[in-house]
């Protein structure tokens, strides 16, 4: 059976970016495991379960999965799992990734092993920031020269204030687009398109919540698995 490891933040994951790939891959027969940095349950960003922010249907779907999915409620500690045992590693987004996942050495190792080994990696939204801190086995930045998409500065401007403070009062430590471009990635968030998913070798990146479903389908295609019927 095809296996996928989801590396999810404890500092605020964006619901759709986790739940959509998790349920789509599961419906396609992929065995999905959840891991967090400490092994504590991941924390959902409250804005991503706000009906005024994401719509009533998505808010209900995310809240239900977050509360009832045993994989989310009893995750593995990231340091205790071997990414090499999985066919794909998925990094859902959310601003929270900037405070733990993107800075976590085990997360970076999981990404490197997936891209350099026999697996695939899907990195979504703010989690794309991990590319600014991950080096390949030769010591070079993994993203250098790769085509990627991710959460764009143009969207960040509408969220943080002039001092980079989030709506919850936390200061955003960096902007994803700036950092990923700085290590030599070929960045294109395709702002004129409804969705943005980019494939470069074994690395799949997605821009944000509206791209989550397309990203999941793209990963299934890369894995050679037929997508579940709508």
DAHU-V380147 format. One record per backbone hydrogen bond with DSSP energy under -1.0 kcal/mol. NH is the residue of the N-H (numbers start at 0). CO is the residue of the C=O. Records with the same first field share a line. If there is no record, write none. Layout:
NH = CO  CO
This chain:
3 = 30
4 = 87
5 = 32
6 = 89
7 = 34
12 = 42
13 = 92
17 = 14
18 = 14
19 = 15
21 = 17
22 = 18
23 = 19
24 = 20
25 = 21
26 = 22
27 = 23
28 = 25
29 = 24
30 = 1
32 = 3
34 = 5
35 = 75
44 = 12
47 = 44
48 = 45
49 = 46
52 = 49
53 = 49
54 = 50
58 = 54
59 = 55
60 = 56
61 = 57
62 = 58
63 = 59
64 = 60
65 = 61
66 = 62
67 = 63
68 = 64
72 = 68
73 = 69
75 = 33
77 = 35
79 = 76
80 = 77
84 = 81
85 = 82
86 = 2
87 = 2
88 = 119
89 = 4
90 = 121
95 = 11
96 = 93
97 = 94
98 = 95
101 = 96
102 = 99
103 = 100
107 = 103
108 = 104
109 = 105
110 = 106
111 = 107
112 = 108
113 = 109
114 = 110
115 = 111
116 = 112
119 = 86
120 = 201
121 = 88
122 = 203
123 = 90
124 = 205
126 = 123
127 = 124
128 = 125
129 = 126
130 = 127
131 = 128
132 = 129
135 = 139
138 = 135
141 = 133
143 = 140
144 = 183
145 = 142
147 = 185
155 = 151
156 = 152
157 = 154
158 = 155
159 = 155
160 = 164
163 = 160
165 = 169
168 = 165
171 = 163
178 = 174
179 = 175
180 = 176
181 = 177
183 = 180
184 = 179
185 = 145
186 = 184
187 = 147
192 = 189
197 = 204
199 = 202
202 = 199
203 = 120
204 = 197
205 = 122
206 = 195
210 = 207
211 = 208
214 = 210
215 = 211
216 = 212
217 = 213
218 = 214
219 = 215
220 = 216
221 = 217
222 = 218
223 = 220
224 = 219
